[in-house]
Amino acid sequence: MLLIAGLLDAPLAVSGSDPPAPPAMIRLAQAAVSADQAAAIARNRTGGRVLGVDWSDSGGQPVYLVKVLMPDGSIRVVTVAASGG
């Protein structure tokens, strides 16, 4: 028990540093539209079933890429601006 308690009190060693986040990812974290909201927007636009949501940037602006299964069985990727505009 003493060994475990001693380890818990020891400072954590940090080696190196995390690479900086891409600017689009930082803007996405501050986005007006969440991933869930982007999914709802795509679902309402298409009438399809959302299969997944990812993010990218378009011209330096963060966007969500929402993969949707359409009613006819095709798959479509809907782009939703993360800015809400």
PDB file with one MODEL, atoms N, CA, C and O in Angstrom:
MODEL        1
ATOM      1  N   MET A   1       0.811  -1.190   0.000  1.00  0.00           N
ATOM      2  CA  MET A   1       0.000   0.000   0.000  1.00  0.00           C
ATOM      3  C   MET A   1       0.858   1.259   0.000  1.00  0.00           C
ATOM      4  O   MET A   1       0.543   2.229  -0.690  1.00  0.00           O
ATOM      5  N   LEU A   2       1.925   1.247   0.760  1.00  0.00           N
ATOM      6  CA  LEU A   2       2.773   2.429   0.815  1.00  0.00           C
ATOM      7  C   LEU A   2       3.402   2.726  -0.531  1.00  0.00           C
ATOM      8  O   LEU A   2       3.558   3.887  -0.910  1.00  0.00           O
ATOM      9  N   LEU A   3       3.761   1.679  -1.250  1.00  0.00           N
ATOM     10  CA  LEU A   3       4.349   1.862  -2.576  1.00  0.00           C
ATOM     11  C   LEU A   3       3.355   2.537  -3.505  1.00  0.00           C
ATOM     12  O   LEU A   3       3.713   3.465  -4.230  1.00  0.00           O
ATOM     13  N   ILE A   4       2.115   2.079  -3.489  1.00  0.00           N
ATOM     14  CA  ILE A   4       1.086   2.676  -4.342  1.00  0.00           C
ATOM     15  C   ILE A   4       0.846   4.123  -3.932  1.00  0.00           C
ATOM     16  O   ILE A   4       0.760   5.002  -4.789  1.00  0.00           O
ATOM     17  N   ALA A   5       0.737   4.377  -2.636  1.00  0.00           N
ATOM     18  CA  ALA A   5       0.514   5.747  -2.172  1.00  0.00           C
ATOM     19  C   ALA A   5       1.662   6.648  -2.594  1.00  0.00           C
ATOM     20  O   ALA A   5       1.445   7.801  -2.968  1.00  0.00           O
ATOM     21  N   GLY A   6       2.869   6.133  -2.536  1.00  0.00           N
ATOM     22  CA  GLY A   6       4.028   6.914  -2.948  1.00  0.00           C
ATOM     23  C   GLY A   6       3.993   7.235  -4.433  1.00  0.00           C
ATOM     24  O   GLY A   6       4.403   8.322  -4.840  1.00  0.00           O
ATOM     25  N   LEU A   7       3.507   6.302  -5.251  1.00  0.00           N
ATOM     26  CA  LEU A   7       3.419   6.545  -6.692  1.00  0.00           C
ATOM     27  C   LEU A   7       2.357   7.588  -7.016  1.00  0.00           C
ATOM     28  O   LEU A   7       2.510   8.379  -7.946  1.00  0.00           O
ATOM     29  N   LEU A   8       1.291   7.579  -6.246  1.00  0.00           N
ATOM     30  CA  LEU A   8       0.235   8.555  -6.500  1.00  0.00           C
ATOM     31  C   LEU A   8       0.686   9.972  -6.191  1.00  0.00           C
ATOM     32  O   LEU A   8       0.196  10.927  -6.793  1.00  0.00           O
ATOM     33  N   ASP A   9       1.614  10.113  -5.260  1.00  0.00           N
ATOM     34  CA  ASP A   9       2.107  11.435  -4.892  1.00  0.00           C
ATOM     35  C   ASP A   9       3.217  11.931  -5.815  1.00  0.00           C
ATOM     36  O   ASP A   9       3.571  13.110  -5.784  1.00  0.00           O
ATOM     37  N   ALA A  10       3.768  11.031  -6.639  1.00  0.00           N
ATOM     38  CA  ALA A  10       4.883  11.404  -7.506  1.00  0.00           C
ATOM     39  C   ALA A  10       4.382  12.309  -8.634  1.00  0.00           C
ATOM     40  O   ALA A  10       3.281  12.105  -9.145  1.00  0.00           O
ATOM     41  N   PRO A  11       5.180  13.302  -9.023  1.00  0.00           N
ATOM     42  CA  PRO A  11       4.766  14.163 -10.139  1.00  0.00           C
ATOM     43  C   PRO A  11       4.776  13.376 -11.444  1.00  0.00           C
ATOM     44  O   PRO A  11       5.583  12.465 -11.630  1.00  0.00           O
ATOM     45  N   LEU A  12       3.887  13.734 -12.323  1.00  0.00           N
ATOM     46  CA  LEU A  12       3.828  13.086 -13.625  1.00  0.00           C
ATOM     47  C   LEU A  12       4.911  13.662 -14.522  1.00  0.00           C
ATOM     48  O   LEU A  12       5.095  14.877 -14.596  1.00  0.00           O
ATOM     49  N   ALA A  13       5.612  12.788 -15.189  1.00  0.00           N
ATOM     50  CA  ALA A  13       6.647  13.234 -16.123  1.00  0.00           C
ATOM     51  C   ALA A  13       6.010  13.452 -17.488  1.00  0.00           C
ATOM     52  O   ALA A  13       5.272  12.597 -17.977  1.00  0.00           O
ATOM     53  N   VAL A  14       6.284  14.560 -18.082  1.00  0.00           N
ATOM     54  CA  VAL A  14       5.765  14.875 -19.404  1.00  0.00           C
ATOM     55  C   VAL A  14       6.943  14.956 -20.349  1.00  0.00           C
ATOM     56  O   VAL A  14       7.863  15.750 -20.150  1.00  0.00           O
ATOM     57  N   SER A  15       6.909  14.138 -21.369  1.00  0.00           N
ATOM     58  CA  SER A  15       8.009  14.176 -22.333  1.00  0.00           C
ATOM     59  C   SER A  15       7.512  14.783 -23.630  1.00  0.00           C
ATOM     60  O   SER A  15       6.497  14.359 -24.181  1.00  0.00           O
ATOM     61  N   GLY A  16       8.222  15.758 -24.101  1.00  0.00           N
ATOM     62  CA  GLY A  16       7.845  16.407 -25.354  1.00  0.00           C
ATOM     63  C   GLY A  16       6.591  17.235 -25.167  1.00  0.00           C
ATOM     64  O   GLY A  16       6.202  17.564 -24.046  1.00  0.00           O
ATOM     65  N   SER A  17       5.974  17.562 -26.273  1.00  0.00           N
ATOM     66  CA  SER A  17       4.720  18.306 -26.203  1.00  0.00           C
ATOM     67  C   SER A  17       3.833  17.864 -27.352  1.00  0.00           C
ATOM     68  O   SER A  17       4.303  17.347 -28.365  1.00  0.00           O
ATOM     69  N   ASP A  18       2.552  18.078 -27.170  1.00  0.00           N
ATOM     70  CA  ASP A  18       1.615  17.739 -28.231  1.00  0.00           C
ATOM     71  C   ASP A  18       1.807  18.715 -29.385  1.00  0.00           C
ATOM     72  O   ASP A  18       2.098  19.892 -29.168  1.00  0.00           O
ATOM     73  N   PRO A  19       1.645  18.227 -30.603  1.00  0.00           N
ATOM     74  CA  PRO A  19       1.736  19.155 -31.735  1.00  0.00           C
ATOM     75  C   PRO A  19       0.571  20.132 -31.685  1.00  0.00           C
ATOM     76  O   PRO A  19      -0.503  19.786 -31.193  1.00  0.00           O
ATOM     77  N   PRO A  20       0.765  21.331 -32.181  1.00  0.00           N
ATOM     78  CA  PRO A  20      -0.326  22.310 -32.143  1.00  0.00           C
ATOM     79  C   PRO A  20      -1.503  21.836 -32.988  1.00  0.00           C
ATOM     80  O   PRO A  20      -1.319  21.175 -34.010  1.00  0.00           O
ATOM     81  N   ALA A  21      -2.696  22.174 -32.557  1.00  0.00           N
ATOM     82  CA  ALA A  21      -3.897  21.805 -33.307  1.00  0.00           C
ATOM     83  C   ALA A  21      -3.982  22.655 -34.567  1.00  0.00           C
ATOM     84  O   ALA A  21      -3.626  23.833 -34.548  1.00  0.00           O
ATOM     85  N   PRO A  22      -4.457  22.061 -35.670  1.00  0.00           N
ATOM     86  CA  PRO A  22      -4.636  22.851 -36.893  1.00  0.00           C
ATOM     87  C   PRO A  22      -5.652  23.972 -36.649  1.00  0.00           C
ATOM     88  O   PRO A  22      -6.594  23.786 -35.878  1.00  0.00           O
ATOM     89  N   PRO A  23      -5.478  25.122 -37.288  1.00  0.00           N
ATOM     90  CA  PRO A  23      -6.398  26.246 -37.076  1.00  0.00           C
ATOM     91  C   PRO A  23      -7.862  25.876 -37.294  1.00  0.00           C
ATOM     92  O   PRO A  23      -8.730  26.339 -36.553  1.00  0.00           O
ATOM     93  N   ALA A  24      -8.149  25.047 -38.299  1.00  0.00           N
ATOM     94  CA  ALA A  24      -9.543  24.669 -38.547  1.00  0.00           C
ATOM     95  C   ALA A  24     -10.103  23.874 -37.382  1.00  0.00           C
ATOM     96  O   ALA A  24     -11.286  24.000 -37.067  1.00  0.00           O
ATOM     97  N   MET A  25      -9.277  23.054 -36.732  1.00  0.00           N
ATOM     98  CA  MET A  25      -9.751  22.275 -35.589  1.00  0.00           C
ATOM     99  C   MET A  25     -10.057  23.200 -34.414  1.00  0.00           C
ATOM    100  O   MET A  25     -11.025  22.981 -33.686  1.00  0.00           O
ATOM    101  N   ILE A  26      -9.243  24.221 -34.230  1.00  0.00           N
ATOM    102  CA  ILE A  26      -9.495  25.185 -33.158  1.00  0.00           C
ATOM    103  C   ILE A  26     -10.808  25.909 -33.423  1.00  0.00           C
ATOM    104  O   ILE A  26     -11.613  26.092 -32.510  1.00  0.00           O
ATOM    105  N   ARG A  27     -11.025  26.320 -34.664  1.00  0.00           N
ATOM    106  CA  ARG A  27     -12.281  27.000 -35.000  1.00  0.00           C
ATOM    107  C   ARG A  27     -13.461  26.046 -34.843  1.00  0.00           C
ATOM    108  O   ARG A  27     -14.549  26.475 -34.460  1.00  0.00           O
ATOM    109  N   LEU A  28     -13.264  24.762 -35.130  1.00  0.00           N
ATOM    110  CA  LEU A  28     -14.333  23.791 -34.980  1.00  0.00           C
ATOM    111  C   LEU A  28     -14.723  23.666 -33.513  1.00  0.00           C
ATOM    112  O   LEU A  28     -15.904  23.530 -33.196  1.00  0.00           O
ATOM    113  N   ALA A  29     -13.748  23.711 -32.623  1.00  0.00           N
ATOM    114  CA  ALA A  29     -14.028  23.629 -31.189  1.00  0.00           C
ATOM    115  C   ALA A  29     -14.852  24.823 -30.727  1.00  0.00           C
ATOM    116  O   ALA A  29     -15.558  24.737 -29.723  1.00  0.00           O
ATOM    117  N   GLN A  30     -14.770  25.927 -31.444  1.00  0.00           N
ATOM    118  CA  GLN A  30     -15.507  27.133 -31.101  1.00  0.00           C
ATOM    119  C   GLN A  30     -16.738  27.301 -31.992  1.00  0.00           C
ATOM    120  O   GLN A  30     -17.358  28.365 -31.996  1.00  0.00           O
ATOM    121  N   ALA A  31     -17.091  26.272 -32.739  1.00  0.00           N
ATOM    122  CA  ALA A  31     -18.148  26.353 -33.744  1.00  0.00           C
ATOM    123  C   ALA A  31     -19.513  26.623 -33.128  1.00  0.00           C
ATOM    124  O   ALA A  31     -19.799  26.246 -31.991  1.00  0.00           O
ATOM    125  N   ALA A  32     -20.342  27.290 -33.920  1.00  0.00           N
ATOM    126  CA  ALA A  32     -21.711  27.577 -33.508  1.00  0.00           C
ATOM    127  C   ALA A  32     -22.595  26.346 -33.673  1.00  0.00           C
ATOM    128  O   ALA A  32     -23.639  26.239 -33.029  1.00  0.00           O
ATOM    129  N   VAL A  33     -22.181  25.417 -34.532  1.00  0.00           N
ATOM    130  CA  VAL A  33     -22.957  24.214 -34.820  1.00  0.00           C
ATOM    131  C   VAL A  33     -22.193  23.004 -34.295  1.00  0.00           C
ATOM    132  O   VAL A  33     -21.012  22.837 -34.600  1.00  0.00           O
ATOM    133  N   SER A  34     -22.857  22.161 -33.509  1.00  0.00           N
ATOM    134  CA  SER A  34     -22.223  20.944 -33.004  1.00  0.00           C
ATOM    135  C   SER A  34     -22.349  19.825 -34.048  1.00  0.00           C
ATOM    136  O   SER A  34     -23.085  19.957 -35.026  1.00  0.00           O
ATOM    137  N   ALA A  35     -21.636  18.748 -33.829  1.00  0.00           N
ATOM    138  CA  ALA A  35     -21.722  17.599 -34.730  1.00  0.00           C
ATOM    139  C   ALA A  35     -23.143  17.030 -34.738  1.00  0.00           C
ATOM    140  O   ALA A  35     -23.646  16.634 -35.789  1.00  0.00           O
ATOM    141  N   ASP A  36     -23.785  16.988 -33.579  1.00  0.00           N
ATOM    142  CA  ASP A  36     -25.169  16.496 -33.514  1.00  0.00           C
ATOM    143  C   ASP A  36     -26.114  17.404 -34.298  1.00  0.00           C
ATOM    144  O   ASP A  36     -27.021  16.929 -34.982  1.00  0.00           O
ATOM    145  N   GLN A  37     -25.895  18.704 -34.192  1.00  0.00           N
ATOM    146  CA  GLN A  37     -26.735  19.645 -34.937  1.00  0.00           C
ATOM    147  C   GLN A  37     -26.495  19.498 -36.442  1.00  0.00           C
ATOM    148  O   GLN A  37     -27.436  19.571 -37.232  1.00  0.00           O
ATOM    149  N   ALA A  38     -25.234  19.290 -36.835  1.00  0.00           N
ATOM    150  CA  ALA A  38     -24.922  19.088 -38.249  1.00  0.00           C
ATOM    151  C   ALA A  38     -25.624  17.837 -38.771  1.00  0.00           C
ATOM    152  O   ALA A  38     -26.129  17.832 -39.894  1.00  0.00           O
ATOM    153  N   ALA A  39     -25.658  16.779 -37.962  1.00  0.00           N
ATOM    154  CA  ALA A  39     -26.356  15.557 -38.359  1.00  0.00           C
ATOM    155  C   ALA A  39     -27.843  15.828 -38.551  1.00  0.00           C
ATOM    156  O   ALA A  39     -28.443  15.360 -39.518  1.00  0.00           O
ATOM    157  N   ALA A  40     -28.437  16.584 -37.630  1.00  0.00           N
ATOM    158  CA  ALA A  40     -29.862  16.910 -37.746  1.00  0.00           C
ATOM    159  C   ALA A  40     -30.138  17.762 -38.982  1.00  0.00           C
ATOM    160  O   ALA A  40     -31.148  17.565 -39.657  1.00  0.00           O
ATOM    161  N   ILE A  41     -29.258  18.696 -39.278  1.00  0.00           N
ATOM    162  CA  ILE A  41     -29.415  19.540 -40.469  1.00  0.00           C
ATOM    163  C   ILE A  41     -29.379  18.674 -41.727  1.00  0.00           C
ATOM    164  O   ILE A  41     -30.224  18.821 -42.610  1.00  0.00           O
ATOM    165  N   ALA A  42     -28.403  17.775 -41.808  1.00  0.00           N
ATOM    166  CA  ALA A  42     -28.285  16.899 -42.985  1.00  0.00           C
ATOM    167  C   ALA A  42     -29.499  15.979 -43.110  1.00  0.00           C
ATOM    168  O   ALA A  42     -30.004  15.755 -44.210  1.00  0.00           O
ATOM    169  N   ARG A  43     -29.963  15.450 -41.985  1.00  0.00           N
ATOM    170  CA  ARG A  43     -31.138  14.567 -41.993  1.00  0.00           C
ATOM    171  C   ARG A  43     -32.361  15.330 -42.499  1.00  0.00           C
ATOM    172  O   ARG A  43     -33.138  14.804 -43.297  1.00  0.00           O
ATOM    173  N   ASN A  44     -32.531  16.572 -42.035  1.00  0.00           N
ATOM    174  CA  ASN A  44     -33.674  17.379 -42.472  1.00  0.00           C
ATOM    175  C   ASN A  44     -33.574  17.760 -43.941  1.00  0.00           C
ATOM    176  O   ASN A  44     -34.588  17.810 -44.636  1.00  0.00           O
ATOM    177  N   ARG A  45     -32.363  18.028 -44.422  1.00  0.00           N
ATOM    178  CA  ARG A  45     -32.173  18.408 -45.837  1.00  0.00           C
ATOM    179  C   ARG A  45     -32.462  17.250 -46.787  1.00  0.00           C
ATOM    180  O   ARG A  45     -32.972  17.450 -47.889  1.00  0.00           O
ATOM    181  N   THR A  46     -32.128  16.035 -46.346  1.00  0.00           N
ATOM    182  CA  THR A  46     -32.163  14.893 -47.266  1.00  0.00           C
ATOM    183  C   THR A  46     -33.277  13.892 -47.008  1.00  0.00           C
ATOM    184  O   THR A  46     -33.685  13.181 -47.926  1.00  0.00           O
ATOM    185  N   GLY A  47     -33.774  13.819 -45.788  1.00  0.00           N
ATOM    186  CA  GLY A  47     -34.747  12.793 -45.444  1.00  0.00           C
ATOM    187  C   GLY A  47     -34.109  11.423 -45.276  1.00  0.00           C
ATOM    188  O   GLY A  47     -34.807  10.415 -45.170  1.00  0.00           O
ATOM    189  N   GLY A  48     -32.773  11.388 -45.253  1.00  0.00           N
ATOM    190  CA  GLY A  48     -32.048  10.127 -45.130  1.00  0.00           C
ATOM    191  C   GLY A  48     -31.642   9.823 -43.701  1.00  0.00           C
ATOM    192  O   GLY A  48     -31.989  10.542 -42.764  1.00  0.00           O
ATOM    193  N   ARG A  49     -30.895   8.732 -43.563  1.00  0.00           N
ATOM    194  CA  ARG A  49     -30.409   8.305 -42.244  1.00  0.00           C
ATOM    195  C   ARG A  49     -28.923   8.623 -42.138  1.00  0.00           C
ATOM    196  O   ARG A  49     -28.142   8.234 -43.007  1.00  0.00           O
ATOM    197  N   VAL A  50     -28.529   9.322 -41.089  1.00  0.00           N
ATOM    198  CA  VAL A  50     -27.132   9.717 -40.899  1.00  0.00           C
ATOM    199  C   VAL A  50     -26.309   8.494 -40.507  1.00  0.00           C
ATOM    200  O   VAL A  50     -26.644   7.773 -39.568  1.00  0.00           O
ATOM    201  N   LEU A  51     -25.226   8.281 -41.250  1.00  0.00           N
ATOM    202  CA  LEU A  51     -24.325   7.169 -40.981  1.00  0.00           C
ATOM    203  C   LEU A  51     -23.100   7.603 -40.187  1.00  0.00           C
ATOM    204  O   LEU A  51     -22.511   6.799 -39.464  1.00  0.00           O
ATOM    205  N   GLY A  52     -22.715   8.865 -40.318  1.00  0.00           N
ATOM    206  CA  GLY A  52     -21.538   9.337 -39.609  1.00  0.00           C
ATOM    207  C   GLY A  52     -21.294  10.809 -39.869  1.00  0.00           C
ATOM    208  O   GLY A  52     -21.775  11.378 -40.849  1.00  0.00           O
ATOM    209  N   VAL A  53     -20.531  11.414 -38.962  1.00  0.00           N
ATOM    210  CA  VAL A  53     -20.181  12.827 -39.074  1.00  0.00           C
ATOM    211  C   VAL A  53     -18.677  12.946 -38.883  1.00  0.00           C
ATOM    212  O   VAL A  53     -18.116  12.398 -37.933  1.00  0.00           O
ATOM    213  N   ASP A  54     -18.036  13.659 -39.783  1.00  0.00           N
ATOM    214  CA  ASP A  54     -16.606  13.933 -39.689  1.00  0.00           C
ATOM    215  C   ASP A  54     -16.429  15.423 -39.919  1.00  0.00           C
ATOM    216  O   ASP A  54     -17.399  16.124 -40.204  1.00  0.00           O
ATOM    217  N   TRP A  55     -15.206  15.914 -39.799  1.00  0.00           N
ATOM    218  CA  TRP A  55     -14.971  17.330 -40.048  1.00  0.00           C
ATOM    219  C   TRP A  55     -13.826  17.493 -41.020  1.00  0.00           C
ATOM    220  O   TRP A  55     -12.984  16.610 -41.185  1.00  0.00           O
ATOM    221  N   SER A  56     -13.821  18.637 -41.654  1.00  0.00           N
ATOM    222  CA  SER A  56     -12.762  18.987 -42.593  1.00  0.00           C
ATOM    223  C   SER A  56     -12.704  20.506 -42.618  1.00  0.00           C
ATOM    224  O   SER A  56     -13.377  21.177 -41.836  1.00  0.00           O
ATOM    225  N   ASP A  57     -11.902  21.035 -43.514  1.00  0.00           N
ATOM    226  CA  ASP A  57     -11.975  22.475 -43.709  1.00  0.00           C
ATOM    227  C   ASP A  57     -12.127  22.748 -45.191  1.00  0.00           C
ATOM    228  O   ASP A  57     -11.587  22.042 -46.043  1.00  0.00           O
ATOM    229  N   SER A  58     -12.869  23.779 -45.460  1.00  0.00           N
ATOM    230  CA  SER A  58     -13.151  24.187 -46.825  1.00  0.00           C
ATOM    231  C   SER A  58     -12.731  25.641 -46.956  1.00  0.00           C
ATOM    232  O   SER A  58     -13.389  26.540 -46.433  1.00  0.00           O
ATOM    233  N   GLY A  59     -11.638  25.858 -47.654  1.00  0.00           N
ATOM    234  CA  GLY A  59     -11.128  27.217 -47.792  1.00  0.00           C
ATOM    235  C   GLY A  59     -10.710  27.810 -46.463  1.00  0.00           C
ATOM    236  O   GLY A  59     -10.831  29.017 -46.257  1.00  0.00           O
ATOM    237  N   GLY A  60     -10.216  26.970 -45.553  1.00  0.00           N
ATOM    238  CA  GLY A  60      -9.782  27.438 -44.249  1.00  0.00           C
ATOM    239  C   GLY A  60     -10.891  27.539 -43.219  1.00  0.00           C
ATOM    240  O   GLY A  60     -10.639  27.898 -42.069  1.00  0.00           O
ATOM    241  N   GLN A  61     -12.113  27.228 -43.617  1.00  0.00           N
ATOM    242  CA  GLN A  61     -13.252  27.279 -42.700  1.00  0.00           C
ATOM    243  C   GLN A  61     -13.673  25.862 -42.319  1.00  0.00           C
ATOM    244  O   GLN A  61     -13.755  24.994 -43.188  1.00  0.00           O
ATOM    245  N   PRO A  62     -13.943  25.613 -41.034  1.00  0.00           N
ATOM    246  CA  PRO A  62     -14.333  24.264 -40.619  1.00  0.00           C
ATOM    247  C   PRO A  62     -15.730  23.907 -41.110  1.00  0.00           C
ATOM    248  O   PRO A  62     -16.653  24.720 -41.059  1.00  0.00           O
ATOM    249  N   VAL A  63     -15.862  22.688 -41.580  1.00  0.00           N
ATOM    250  CA  VAL A  63     -17.150  22.163 -42.024  1.00  0.00           C
ATOM    251  C   VAL A  63     -17.306  20.741 -41.506  1.00  0.00           C
ATOM    252  O   VAL A  63     -16.324  20.051 -41.236  1.00  0.00           O
ATOM    253  N   TYR A  64     -18.547  20.320 -41.375  1.00  0.00           N
ATOM    254  CA  TYR A  64     -18.852  18.931 -41.063  1.00  0.00           C
ATOM    255  C   TYR A  64     -19.181  18.218 -42.367  1.00  0.00           C
ATOM    256  O   TYR A  64     -19.860  18.769 -43.233  1.00  0.00           O
ATOM    257  N   LEU A  65     -18.700  17.008 -42.494  1.00  0.00           N
ATOM    258  CA  LEU A  65     -19.043  16.145 -43.612  1.00  0.00           C
ATOM    259  C   LEU A  65     -19.940  15.058 -43.035  1.00  0.00           C
ATOM    260  O   LEU A  65     -19.493  14.225 -42.246  1.00  0.00           O
ATOM    261  N   VAL A  66     -21.195  15.071 -43.431  1.00  0.00           N
ATOM    262  CA  VAL A  66     -22.180  14.155 -42.866  1.00  0.00           C
ATOM    263  C   VAL A  66     -22.520  13.112 -43.933  1.00  0.00           C
ATOM    264  O   VAL A  66     -23.039  13.444 -44.998  1.00  0.00           O
ATOM    265  N   LYS A  67     -22.222  11.857 -43.632  1.00  0.00           N
ATOM    266  CA  LYS A  67     -22.524  10.758 -44.553  1.00  0.00           C
ATOM    267  C   LYS A  67     -23.951  10.301 -44.286  1.00  0.00           C
ATOM    268  O   LYS A  67     -24.309   9.958 -43.159  1.00  0.00           O
ATOM    269  N   VAL A  68     -24.769  10.301 -45.354  1.00  0.00           N
ATOM    270  CA  VAL A  68     -26.197  10.009 -45.219  1.00  0.00           C
ATOM    271  C   VAL A  68     -26.593   8.880 -46.161  1.00  0.00           C
ATOM    272  O   VAL A  68     -26.209   8.872 -47.330  1.00  0.00           O
ATOM    273  N   LEU A  69     -27.371   7.920 -45.639  1.00  0.00           N
ATOM    274  CA  LEU A  69     -27.982   6.882 -46.459  1.00  0.00           C
ATOM    275  C   LEU A  69     -29.315   7.428 -46.937  1.00  0.00           C
ATOM    276  O   LEU A  69     -30.223   7.668 -46.142  1.00  0.00           O
ATOM    277  N   MET A  70     -29.423   7.623 -48.240  1.00  0.00           N
ATOM    278  CA  MET A  70     -30.615   8.225 -48.817  1.00  0.00           C
ATOM    279  C   MET A  70     -31.746   7.197 -48.899  1.00  0.00           C
ATOM    280  O   MET A  70     -31.492   5.993 -48.878  1.00  0.00           O
ATOM    281  N   PRO A  71     -32.990   7.668 -48.992  1.00  0.00           N
ATOM    282  CA  PRO A  71     -34.127   6.751 -49.087  1.00  0.00           C
ATOM    283  C   PRO A  71     -34.039   5.784 -50.273  1.00  0.00           C
ATOM    284  O   PRO A  71     -34.589   4.684 -50.215  1.00  0.00           O
ATOM    285  N   ASP A  72     -33.349   6.190 -51.349  1.00  0.00           N
ATOM    286  CA  ASP A  72     -33.222   5.305 -52.519  1.00  0.00           C
ATOM    287  C   ASP A  72     -32.071   4.312 -52.382  1.00  0.00           C
ATOM    288  O   ASP A  72     -31.816   3.537 -53.304  1.00  0.00           O
ATOM    289  N   GLY A  73     -31.372   4.326 -51.245  1.00  0.00           N
ATOM    290  CA  GLY A  73     -30.282   3.386 -50.994  1.00  0.00           C
ATOM    291  C   GLY A  73     -28.902   3.934 -51.337  1.00  0.00           C
ATOM    292  O   GLY A  73     -27.897   3.296 -51.022  1.00  0.00           O
ATOM    293  N   SER A  74     -28.830   5.082 -51.965  1.00  0.00           N
ATOM    294  CA  SER A  74     -27.526   5.663 -52.283  1.00  0.00           C
ATOM    295  C   SER A  74     -26.957   6.348 -51.047  1.00  0.00           C
ATOM    296  O   SER A  74     -27.676   6.636 -50.090  1.00  0.00           O
ATOM    297  N   ILE A  75     -25.661   6.601 -51.087  1.00  0.00           N
ATOM    298  CA  ILE A  75     -24.994   7.303 -49.981  1.00  0.00           C
ATOM    299  C   ILE A  75     -24.541   8.649 -50.487  1.00  0.00           C
ATOM    300  O   ILE A  75     -23.980   8.761 -51.577  1.00  0.00           O
ATOM    301  N   ARG A  76     -24.786   9.667 -49.693  1.00  0.00           N
ATOM    302  CA  ARG A  76     -24.447  11.039 -50.068  1.00  0.00           C
ATOM    303  C   ARG A  76     -23.704  11.683 -48.915  1.00  0.00           C
ATOM    304  O   ARG A  76     -23.994  11.402 -47.752  1.00  0.00           O
ATOM    305  N   VAL A  77     -22.751  12.542 -49.226  1.00  0.00           N
ATOM    306  CA  VAL A  77     -22.046  13.305 -48.209  1.00  0.00           C
ATOM    307  C   VAL A  77     -22.548  14.754 -48.279  1.00  0.00           C
ATOM    308  O   VAL A  77     -22.440  15.424 -49.306  1.00  0.00           O
ATOM    309  N   VAL A  78     -23.091  15.203 -47.168  1.00  0.00           N
ATOM    310  CA  VAL A  78     -23.639  16.562 -47.068  1.00  0.00           C
ATOM    311  C   VAL A  78     -22.650  17.406 -46.278  1.00  0.00           C
ATOM    312  O   VAL A  78     -22.201  17.004 -45.204  1.00  0.00           O
ATOM    313  N   THR A  79     -22.309  18.581 -46.812  1.00  0.00           N
ATOM    314  CA  THR A  79     -21.402  19.497 -46.134  1.00  0.00           C
ATOM    315  C   THR A  79     -22.220  20.527 -45.363  1.00  0.00           C
ATOM    316  O   THR A  79     -23.108  21.178 -45.914  1.00  0.00           O
ATOM    317  N   VAL A  80     -21.901  20.662 -44.067  1.00  0.00           N
ATOM    318  CA  VAL A  80     -22.600  21.637 -43.214  1.00  0.00           C
ATOM    319  C   VAL A  80     -21.543  22.555 -42.603  1.00  0.00           C
ATOM    320  O   VAL A  80     -20.605  22.088 -41.958  1.00  0.00           O
ATOM    321  N   ALA A  81     -21.702  23.859 -42.809  1.00  0.00           N
ATOM    322  CA  ALA A  81     -20.753  24.826 -42.241  1.00  0.00           C
ATOM    323  C   ALA A  81     -20.823  24.785 -40.718  1.00  0.00           C
ATOM    324  O   ALA A  81     -21.913  24.820 -40.146  1.00  0.00           O
ATOM    325  N   ALA A  82     -19.688  24.712 -40.070  1.00  0.00           N
ATOM    326  CA  ALA A  82     -19.644  24.686 -38.618  1.00  0.00           C
ATOM    327  C   ALA A  82     -19.947  26.051 -38.015  1.00  0.00           C
ATOM    328  O   ALA A  82     -20.268  26.157 -36.831  1.00  0.00           O
ATOM    329  N   SER A  83     -19.845  27.095 -38.832  1.00  0.00           N
ATOM    330  CA  SER A  83     -20.087  28.464 -38.351  1.00  0.00           C
ATOM    331  C   SER A  83     -21.568  28.744 -38.156  1.00  0.00           C
ATOM    332  O   SER A  83     -21.944  29.697 -37.473  1.00  0.00           O
ATOM    333  N   GLY A  84     -22.394  27.921 -38.750  1.00  0.00           N
ATOM    334  CA  GLY A  84     -23.826  28.149 -38.650  1.00  0.00           C
ATOM    335  C   GLY A  84     -24.336  29.157 -39.663  1.00  0.00           C
ATOM    336  O   GLY A  84     -25.529  29.457 -39.713  1.00  0.00           O
ATOM    337  N   GLY A  85     -23.428  29.674 -40.465  1.00  0.00           N
ATOM    338  CA  GLY A  85     -23.826  30.687 -41.432  1.00  0.00           C
ATOM    339  C   GLY A  85     -23.939  30.196 -42.824  1.00  0.00           C
ATOM    340  O   GLY A  85     -24.269  30.967 -43.726  1.00  0.00           O
TER     341      GLY A  85
ENDMDL
END
